[in-house]
Amino acid sequence: MSHHDDVSDQTDKFQVDSDPKDNLAPTTSLYEQWMFAPLEVIIQQMSLKTALPPSHDKPESTISFFIETLIPFLFAGFGLILAGLLLEGAETWSFFTDMPDAITLVPTLLGMKGNLEMTLASRLSTLANLGFMESKKQMWQVAISNMALIQTQAIVVSSIAVIPPLILGEKPFMIRDSLCLLLSSVATASLASLMLGLLMIGVVIVAKKWKVNPDNITTPVASSLGDVTTLLILLGFGTSLLTLSERYNWIPITLLVFFYAVAIISAYKAAEDQFTIEVLKHGWWPVLAAMSITTLSGFVLKTSIRKYPPIAAFQPLINGVGGNLVAVQASRISTSLHRDRKNKTQDRKNLWYYLNPWHAFITTHADSIAARILMGMSIPGNLVFINIIFLFGCGFANTAPFTFTYMLVSLIQIVILLYLCQLLVRAMWRVRIDPDSSAIPFLTATGDLLGSILLIVCFWLSANFLWNAFYR
């Protein structure tokens, strides 16, 4: 009899109404076979029969997927538009003019916020779809431990994110400015993660109550408010801090001590829970790697915004739309892999099969259909979004060639991301890396860098070849 059968036989000893956390099987060699796979390890070690049947465990129709994804996608787009217009208007704010290196932090903080919230959403969606959030006790347990986890990650990663701008920045090193930049980054990440984490948990609970698949709505809902919230906190807190620190030198140090104390307490709380302790121990590398990629996006934005100032209005949009759509797809595929493993119906296809773009977009497989729907939504969605940006004004007049070029580069970005998604998630799964914690950060960070580069190409073509659109 296999070890897996032994673990399965043990589940008969537990009652259905017991708490999964209290019924962990002993750690065995199965644990060591997984690298950076906290969620899958816990699910395998848990008595799956203690998980109540998910209330919406039915085959999802194409229509329901389209409707459930479309509405949050539109709301997310409007949020990204507001973030872009806010970023363009903030170019002259004292926080960016006095500390020009702060602009480099914008893609990093937005990307980090997105990575933490999307991986949180993916974990919660997987747990909800597998039946581990059916009782109020389970909901509270998952909510508290995951909030503590992302608070710890946000404060630590945002502290590290300040290092490249300080080292490679254009201004000479000054202790006051460095402390202000560090505190602005940490405070923004901590407060944004607190608000958006609570939002994510609420969305998953409401989605379960309404029998809606949380995989389809959590990430777009987070994005609809996430970028605007993060930018507002960064600009408001940073501007106020610059003014106050001139008169009260002790404020930055005191607040930094406070936030680092919060990180220590949060880490201790997250370590008490079996759902999050493995992420706390092994879930850093994808977030830090993604932060490194988005830091490159920050330097790209800093350089391009000087040559094409209106580019700031479009940068959150192109990155956010691509990141949202690929996160939805990654979360869906990850959930299906976890569910198939639970039901012992795993996909046995060779990874070479997924290298073929035909499988990603053309077949009748559910993932291929979902990719076509997501691509189809992006085209009219982006058309509406960029026209709204021009309606509010962004520094130059819209032209048909610019619209066509923007639509083309955004579609290229989405196609590349969706193709990488279906391959990367399964590749990580095969080598025992949990895609819930690792795939989304890489995909969204890649989308940020790719979107920033393609957006520069779009503006360069418009400025030099497409009727010289710039400027009014």
CORKA-V884816 format. One record per residue. RES is the residue in one letter. SS is DSSP state (H for helix, E for strand, - for the rest). PSI is psi in whole degrees, 0 to 359 (NA if undefined). Layout:
RES & SS & PSI
RES & SS & PSI
//
This chain:
M & - & 137
S & - & 161
H & H & 322
H & H & 323
D & H & 324
D & H & 315
V & H & 320
S & H & 321
D & H & 330
Q & H & 336
T & H & 338
D & H & 345
K & H & 349
F & - & 154
Q & - & 154
V & - & 329
D & - & 9
S & - & 168
D & - & 129
P & H & 324
K & H & 331
D & H & 357
N & - & 51
L & E & 135
A & - & 157
P & - & 145
T & - & 132
T & - & 189
S & H & 337
L & H & 327
Y & H & 314
E & H & 346
Q & - & 350
W & - & 131
M & E & 127
F & - & 44
A & - & 58
P & H & 316
L & H & 316
E & H & 323
V & H & 312
I & H & 316
I & H & 320
Q & H & 324
Q & H & 342
M & E & 155
S & - & 102
L & H & 337
K & H & 348
T & H & 346
A & - & 128
L & - & 151
P & - & 130
P & - & 138
S & - & 344
H & - & 34
D & - & 70
K & - & 155
P & - & 134
E & - & 129
S & - & 160
T & H & 320
I & H & 315
S & H & 321
F & H & 316
F & H & 312
I & H & 315
E & H & 331
T & H & 326
L & H & 311
I & H & 311
P & H & 327
F & H & 317
L & H & 316
F & H & 320
A & H & 319
G & H & 317
F & H & 323
G & H & 321
L & H & 325
I & H & 314
L & H & 320
A & H & 318
G & H & 315
L & H & 323
L & H & 317
L & H & 319
E & H & 317
G & H & 335
A & H & 359
E & H & 334
T & H & 3
W & - & 152
S & H & 330
F & H & 321
F & H & 328
T & H & 321
D & H & 328
M & - & 79
P & - & 337
D & - & 346
A & H & 333
I & H & 332
T & H & 333
L & H & 341
V & H & 303
P & H & 326
T & H & 312
L & H & 319
L & H & 318
G & H & 318
M & H & 317
K & H & 315
G & H & 318
N & H & 313
L & H & 316
E & H & 323
M & H & 322
T & H & 324
L & H & 312
A & H & 320
S & H & 318
R & H & 313
L & H & 319
S & H & 318
T & H & 314
L & H & 320
A & H & 317
N & H & 337
L & - & 358
G & - & 20
F & - & 11
M & - & 42
E & - & 326
S & - & 159
K & H & 324
K & H & 317
Q & H & 319
M & H & 314
W & H & 317
Q & H & 312
V & H & 319
A & H & 310
I & H & 314
S & H & 321
N & H & 326
M & H & 318
A & H & 321
L & H & 308
I & H & 334
Q & H & 317
T & H & 311
Q & H & 318
A & H & 314
I & H & 317
V & H & 311
V & H & 321
S & H & 331
S & H & 319
I & H & 328
A & H & 339
V & H & 340
I & H & 309
P & H & 314
P & H & 325
L & H & 322
I & H & 317
L & H & 6
G & - & 164
E & - & 341
K & - & 146
P & - & 153
F & - & 128
M & - & 134
I & H & 315
R & H & 311
D & H & 323
S & H & 317
L & H & 320
C & H & 318
L & H & 317
L & H & 313
L & H & 321
S & H & 318
S & H & 312
V & H & 314
A & H & 318
T & H & 312
A & H & 317
S & H & 310
L & H & 319
A & H & 319
S & H & 324
L & H & 309
M & H & 315
L & H & 329
G & H & 316
L & H & 320
L & H & 315
M & H & 315
I & H & 317
G & H & 320
V & H & 316
V & H & 317
I & H & 316
V & H & 320
A & H & 318
K & H & 319
K & H & 323
W & - & 5
K & - & 41
V & - & 141
N & - & 113
P & H & 337
D & H & 329
N & H & 341
I & H & 340
T & H & 311
T & H & 318
P & H & 323
V & H & 318
A & H & 319
S & H & 331
S & H & 330
L & H & 342
G & H & 309
D & H & 318
V & H & 314
T & H & 314
T & H & 316
L & H & 317
L & H & 317
I & H & 315
L & H & 312
L & H & 313
G & H & 312
F & H & 316
G & H & 316
T & H & 315
S & H & 321
L & H & 321
L & H & 318
T & H & 314
L & H & 324
S & H & 339
E & H & 330
R & H & 327
Y & - & 97
N & - & 339
W & H & 345
I & H & 309
P & H & 316
I & H & 317
T & H & 314
L & H & 324
L & H & 317
V & H & 319
F & H & 311
F & H & 323
Y & H & 329
A & H & 320
V & H & 319
A & H & 318
I & H & 315
I & H & 319
S & H & 319
A & H & 319
Y & H & 318
K & H & 318
A & H & 328
A & H & 344
E & - & 347
D & - & 136
Q & - & 337
F & - & 331
T & - & 345
I & H & 325
E & H & 323
V & H & 321
L & H & 325
K & H & 323
H & H & 359
G & - & 19
W & - & 324
W & H & 320
P & H & 324
V & H & 319
L & H & 321
A & H & 318
A & H & 322
M & H & 321
S & H & 320
I & H & 316
T & H & 336
T & H & 321
L & H & 320
S & H & 324
G & H & 317
F & H & 325
V & H & 315
L & H & 317
K & H & 320
T & H & 315
S & H & 330
I & H & 337
R & H & 325
K & H & 322
Y & - & 81
P & - & 323
P & - & 349
I & H & 336
A & H & 329
A & H & 335
F & H & 342
Q & H & 312
P & H & 329
L & H & 306
I & H & 322
N & H & 320
G & H & 317
V & H & 311
G & H & 317
G & H & 319
N & H & 312
L & H & 317
V & H & 331
A & H & 322
V & H & 313
Q & H & 317
A & H & 318
S & H & 320
R & H & 313
I & H & 319
S & H & 315
T & H & 318
S & H & 324
L & H & 316
H & H & 317
R & H & 318
D & H & 323
R & H & 319
K & H & 320
N & - & 2
K & - & 42
T & - & 52
Q & - & 149
D & - & 127
R & - & 8
K & - & 146
N & - & 149
L & H & 333
W & H & 331
Y & H & 323
Y & H & 353
L & H & 339
N & - & 118
P & H & 337
W & H & 318
H & H & 324
A & H & 330
F & H & 340
I & - & 334
T & - & 178
T & - & 7
H & - & 148
A & H & 321
D & H & 323
S & H & 318
I & H & 316
A & H & 320
A & H & 319
R & H & 321
I & H & 316
L & H & 318
M & H & 317
G & H & 322
M & H & 326
S & H & 328
I & H & 300
P & H & 329
G & H & 311
N & H & 325
L & H & 317
V & H & 316
F & H & 314
I & H & 329
N & H & 328
I & H & 320
I & H & 314
F & H & 330
L & H & 322
F & H & 343
G & - & 129
C & - & 19
G & - & 351
F & - & 162
A & - & 140
N & - & 146
T & - & 158
A & H & 318
P & H & 321
F & H & 315
T & H & 315
F & H & 317
T & H & 317
Y & H & 316
M & H & 322
L & H & 311
V & H & 325
S & H & 323
L & H & 320
I & H & 316
Q & H & 314
I & H & 319
V & H & 315
I & H & 316
L & H & 317
L & H & 324
Y & H & 313
L & H & 325
C & H & 305
Q & H & 336
L & H & 313
L & H & 316
V & H & 315
R & H & 325
A & H & 316
M & H & 319
W & H & 319
R & H & 326
V & - & 16
R & - & 42
I & E & 124
D & - & 116
P & H & 335
D & H & 324
S & H & 343
S & H & 327
A & H & 314
I & H & 315
P & H & 316
F & H & 317
L & H & 315
T & H & 323
A & H & 318
T & H & 320
G & H & 322
D & H & 311
L & H & 315
L & H & 317
G & H & 319
S & H & 317
I & H & 315
L & H & 326
L & H & 321
I & H & 318
V & H & 317
C & H & 313
F & H & 324
W & H & 316
L & H & 318
S & H & 322
A & H & 331
N & H & 335
F & - & 330
L & - & 72
W & - & 19
N & - & 60
A & - & 331
F & - & 139
Y & - & 172
R & - & NA
//
